[in-house]
Amino acid sequence: WDEHLGEALWAYRTTHKLTTGFTPFQLTFGLEAVVPIEIQIPSLRLALEHDLGEAESLTERLLTLEKLDEGRFRALHKNKSIQVQRKLRHDKLKNLIEFQPGDLVMVVDS
């Protein structure tokens, strides 16, 4: 099983998560992961990145860092929103049993 751990981690890190709307890779590095097949058969995204000069590359990197902060901020708020939704759903489905004086209850001595 340990031989497949790398592939399993790659799949987890590059899959969009419902709670954040982003992949863990995006939240860490601020951009989409380059899929291994894109290295052998360059995609349009990679071709555009390689044609940038030094100044354009620096500008692009700064924009990526700004997007990273914005993405993390949005992910945090989305995560909190989903937590609130889940708590409301849990509380709505929870059966609260109210005991009255004289009700029989089971007491377990552990």
C-alpha atoms as an extended CHARMM CRD file, in Angstrom:
* protein
*
       110  EXT
         1         1  TRP       CA              0.0000000000        0.0000000000        0.0000000000  PROA      1               0.0000000000
         2         2  ASP       CA              2.8870000000        2.3520000000        0.7360000000  PROA      2               0.0000000000
         3         3  GLU       CA              3.8970000000        2.3040000000       -2.9350000000  PROA      3               0.0000000000
         4         4  HSD       CA              0.6350000000        4.0840000000       -3.8110000000  PROA      4               0.0000000000
         5         5  LEU       CA              0.7680000000        6.6800000000       -1.0460000000  PROA      5               0.0000000000
         6         6  GLY       CA              2.2270000000        9.3620000000       -3.3280000000  PROA      6               0.0000000000
         7         7  GLU       CA             -0.5590000000        8.9520000000       -5.8740000000  PROA      7               0.0000000000
         8         8  ALA       CA             -3.2040000000        8.9710000000       -3.1440000000  PROA      8               0.0000000000
         9         9  LEU       CA             -1.7990000000       12.1740000000       -1.6440000000  PROA      9               0.0000000000
        10        10  TRP       CA             -1.6200000000       13.7850000000       -5.0950000000  PROA      10              0.0000000000
        11        11  ALA       CA             -5.2800000000       12.9160000000       -5.7060000000  PROA      11              0.0000000000
        12        12  TYR       CA             -6.3010000000       14.3450000000       -2.3290000000  PROA      12              0.0000000000
        13        13  ARG       CA             -4.2690000000       17.5310000000       -2.7130000000  PROA      13              0.0000000000
        14        14  THR       CA             -5.5610000000       18.2840000000       -6.2160000000  PROA      14              0.0000000000
        15        15  THR       CA             -9.2600000000       17.5910000000       -5.5740000000  PROA      15              0.0000000000
        16        16  HSD       CA            -11.5980000000       20.5220000000       -4.8920000000  PROA      16              0.0000000000
        17        17  LYS       CA            -13.0210000000       20.4130000000       -1.3710000000  PROA      17              0.0000000000
        18        18  LEU       CA            -16.6540000000       21.2830000000       -0.7020000000  PROA      18              0.0000000000
        19        19  THR       CA            -15.8990000000       23.1930000000        2.5010000000  PROA      19              0.0000000000
        20        20  THR       CA            -13.4090000000       25.6020000000        0.9020000000  PROA      20              0.0000000000
        21        21  GLY       CA            -14.1690000000       25.4970000000       -2.8080000000  PROA      21              0.0000000000
        22        22  PHE       CA            -10.4480000000       25.1030000000       -3.4970000000  PROA      22              0.0000000000
        23        23  THR       CA             -7.8840000000       22.3270000000       -3.6310000000  PROA      23              0.0000000000
        24        24  PRO       CA             -5.3690000000       22.0550000000       -0.7770000000  PROA      24              0.0000000000
        25        25  PHE       CA             -2.6800000000       22.6580000000       -3.4290000000  PROA      25              0.0000000000
        26        26  GLN       CA             -4.3250000000       25.9580000000       -4.4430000000  PROA      26              0.0000000000
        27        27  LEU       CA             -4.5470000000       27.1380000000       -0.8440000000  PROA      27              0.0000000000
        28        28  THR       CA             -0.8890000000       26.2840000000       -0.2870000000  PROA      28              0.0000000000
        29        29  PHE       CA              0.7070000000       27.5600000000       -3.4820000000  PROA      29              0.0000000000
        30        30  GLY       CA             -1.8890000000       29.9360000000       -4.9350000000  PROA      30              0.0000000000
        31        31  LEU       CA             -2.2420000000       28.2200000000       -8.3090000000  PROA      31              0.0000000000
        32        32  GLU       CA             -3.5210000000       25.0680000000       -9.9230000000  PROA      32              0.0000000000
        33        33  ALA       CA             -1.2210000000       22.0670000000       -9.8450000000  PROA      33              0.0000000000
        34        34  VAL       CA              0.4770000000       21.0680000000      -13.0790000000  PROA      34              0.0000000000
        35        35  VAL       CA             -0.8690000000       17.6460000000      -13.9350000000  PROA      35              0.0000000000
        36        36  PRO       CA              1.9490000000       15.2400000000      -14.8840000000  PROA      36              0.0000000000
        37        37  ILE       CA              0.5530000000       14.7880000000      -18.3980000000  PROA      37              0.0000000000
        38        38  GLU       CA              0.9230000000       18.5640000000      -18.9490000000  PROA      38              0.0000000000
        39        39  ILE       CA              4.6940000000       18.1560000000      -18.6670000000  PROA      39              0.0000000000
        40        40  GLN       CA              4.8170000000       15.6790000000      -21.5530000000  PROA      40              0.0000000000
        41        41  ILE       CA              2.1150000000       17.4010000000      -23.6280000000  PROA      41              0.0000000000
        42        42  PRO       CA              2.3110000000       21.1120000000      -22.7310000000  PROA      42              0.0000000000
        43        43  SER       CA             -1.0510000000       22.7510000000      -22.1660000000  PROA      43              0.0000000000
        44        44  LEU       CA             -1.9290000000       26.2830000000      -23.2400000000  PROA      44              0.0000000000
        45        45  ARG       CA             -1.4740000000       27.4360000000      -19.6460000000  PROA      45              0.0000000000
        46        46  LEU       CA              2.1210000000       26.1660000000      -19.5070000000  PROA      46              0.0000000000
        47        47  ALA       CA              2.9200000000       27.5400000000      -22.9670000000  PROA      47              0.0000000000
        48        48  LEU       CA              1.7660000000       31.0020000000      -21.9150000000  PROA      48              0.0000000000
        49        49  GLU       CA              3.8060000000       30.8480000000      -18.7070000000  PROA      49              0.0000000000
        50        50  HSD       CA              7.0080000000       29.9130000000      -20.5670000000  PROA      50              0.0000000000
        51        51  ASP       CA              6.6590000000       32.7920000000      -23.0460000000  PROA      51              0.0000000000
        52        52  LEU       CA              6.6890000000       35.4330000000      -20.3010000000  PROA      52              0.0000000000
        53        53  GLY       CA              9.7490000000       37.6180000000      -19.8780000000  PROA      53              0.0000000000
        54        54  GLU       CA             11.3620000000       38.2960000000      -16.5100000000  PROA      54              0.0000000000
        55        55  ALA       CA              9.3120000000       41.4270000000      -15.7650000000  PROA      55              0.0000000000
        56        56  GLU       CA              6.0520000000       39.8180000000      -16.8710000000  PROA      56              0.0000000000
        57        57  SER       CA              6.8710000000       36.7080000000      -14.8680000000  PROA      57              0.0000000000
        58        58  LEU       CA              7.4600000000       38.7820000000      -11.7260000000  PROA      58              0.0000000000
        59        59  THR       CA              4.2140000000       40.6750000000      -12.2650000000  PROA      59              0.0000000000
        60        60  GLU       CA              2.3620000000       37.4060000000      -12.7910000000  PROA      60              0.0000000000
        61        61  ARG       CA              3.8640000000       35.9840000000       -9.5860000000  PROA      61              0.0000000000
        62        62  LEU       CA              2.7650000000       39.0400000000       -7.5770000000  PROA      62              0.0000000000
        63        63  LEU       CA             -0.7550000000       38.6950000000       -8.9740000000  PROA      63              0.0000000000
        64        64  THR       CA             -0.7070000000       35.0200000000       -8.0310000000  PROA      64              0.0000000000
        65        65  LEU       CA              0.2860000000       35.9020000000       -4.4580000000  PROA      65              0.0000000000
        66        66  GLU       CA             -2.5480000000       38.4430000000       -4.2470000000  PROA      66              0.0000000000
        67        67  LYS       CA             -4.9950000000       35.8270000000       -5.5350000000  PROA      67              0.0000000000
        68        68  LEU       CA             -3.6360000000       33.3770000000       -2.9570000000  PROA      68              0.0000000000
        69        69  ASP       CA             -4.5240000000       35.7170000000       -0.0910000000  PROA      69              0.0000000000
        70        70  GLU       CA             -7.9660000000       36.3820000000       -1.5780000000  PROA      70              0.0000000000
        71        71  GLY       CA             -8.5480000000       32.6670000000       -2.1080000000  PROA      71              0.0000000000
        72        72  ARG       CA             -7.5700000000       31.8040000000        1.4480000000  PROA      72              0.0000000000
        73        73  PHE       CA             -9.8710000000       34.5380000000        2.7540000000  PROA      73              0.0000000000
        74        74  ARG       CA            -12.7980000000       33.2460000000        0.6560000000  PROA      74              0.0000000000
        75        75  ALA       CA            -12.0580000000       29.6560000000        1.6930000000  PROA      75              0.0000000000
        76        76  LEU       CA            -12.0850000000       30.6420000000        5.3630000000  PROA      76              0.0000000000
        77        77  HSD       CA            -15.4570000000       32.3640000000        5.0350000000  PROA      77              0.0000000000
        78        78  LYS       CA            -16.9410000000       29.5230000000        3.0090000000  PROA      78              0.0000000000
        79        79  ASN       CA            -15.7040000000       27.0210000000        5.5870000000  PROA      79              0.0000000000
        80        80  LYS       CA            -17.2980000000       29.0060000000        8.4290000000  PROA      80              0.0000000000
        81        81  SER       CA            -20.5480000000       29.3230000000        6.4780000000  PROA      81              0.0000000000
        82        82  ILE       CA            -20.7220000000       25.5770000000        5.8900000000  PROA      82              0.0000000000
        83        83  GLN       CA            -19.9530000000       24.9120000000        9.5720000000  PROA      83              0.0000000000
        84        84  VAL       CA            -22.9080000000       27.1120000000       10.5700000000  PROA      84              0.0000000000
        85        85  GLN       CA            -25.1740000000       25.3310000000        8.0550000000  PROA      85              0.0000000000
        86        86  ARG       CA            -24.1120000000       21.9240000000        9.3520000000  PROA      86              0.0000000000
        87        87  LYS       CA            -24.6660000000       22.9500000000       12.9710000000  PROA      87              0.0000000000
        88        88  LEU       CA            -28.1450000000       24.2640000000       12.1740000000  PROA      88              0.0000000000
        89        89  ARG       CA            -29.0200000000       21.0250000000       10.3620000000  PROA      89              0.0000000000
        90        90  HSD       CA            -27.6130000000       18.9580000000       13.2510000000  PROA      90              0.0000000000
        91        91  ASP       CA            -29.5140000000       20.9460000000       15.8630000000  PROA      91              0.0000000000
        92        92  LYS       CA            -32.7340000000       20.6780000000       13.8460000000  PROA      92              0.0000000000
        93        93  LEU       CA            -32.4530000000       16.9020000000       13.5510000000  PROA      93              0.0000000000
        94        94  LYS       CA            -31.3780000000       16.3680000000       17.1380000000  PROA      94              0.0000000000
        95        95  ASN       CA            -34.0890000000       14.8390000000       19.3130000000  PROA      95              0.0000000000
        96        96  LEU       CA            -34.1060000000       16.5670000000       22.6470000000  PROA      96              0.0000000000
        97        97  ILE       CA            -35.6320000000       14.4210000000       25.3610000000  PROA      97              0.0000000000
        98        98  GLU       CA            -36.9100000000       16.3560000000       28.3160000000  PROA      98              0.0000000000
        99        99  PHE       CA            -37.3130000000       14.4450000000       31.5360000000  PROA      99              0.0000000000
       100       100  GLN       CA            -40.0200000000       15.2750000000       34.0250000000  PROA      100             0.0000000000
       101       101  PRO       CA            -39.9990000000       14.5180000000       37.7350000000  PROA      101             0.0000000000
       102       102  GLY       CA            -41.1580000000       10.9330000000       38.2030000000  PROA      102             0.0000000000
       103       103  ASP       CA            -39.9350000000        9.6620000000       34.7830000000  PROA      103             0.0000000000
       104       104  LEU       CA            -38.0980000000        6.3430000000       34.8390000000  PROA      104             0.0000000000
       105       105  VAL       CA            -34.4930000000        6.5150000000       33.6560000000  PROA      105             0.0000000000
       106       106  MET       CA            -31.7090000000        3.9570000000       33.4180000000  PROA      106             0.0000000000
       107       107  VAL       CA            -28.6320000000        4.7040000000       35.5040000000  PROA      107             0.0000000000
       108       108  VAL       CA            -25.3980000000        2.9410000000       34.5690000000  PROA      108             0.0000000000
       109       109  ASP       CA            -22.6430000000        2.7630000000       37.1570000000  PROA      109             0.0000000000
       110       110  SER       CA            -19.3420000000        2.6180000000       35.3140000000  PROA      110             0.0000000000
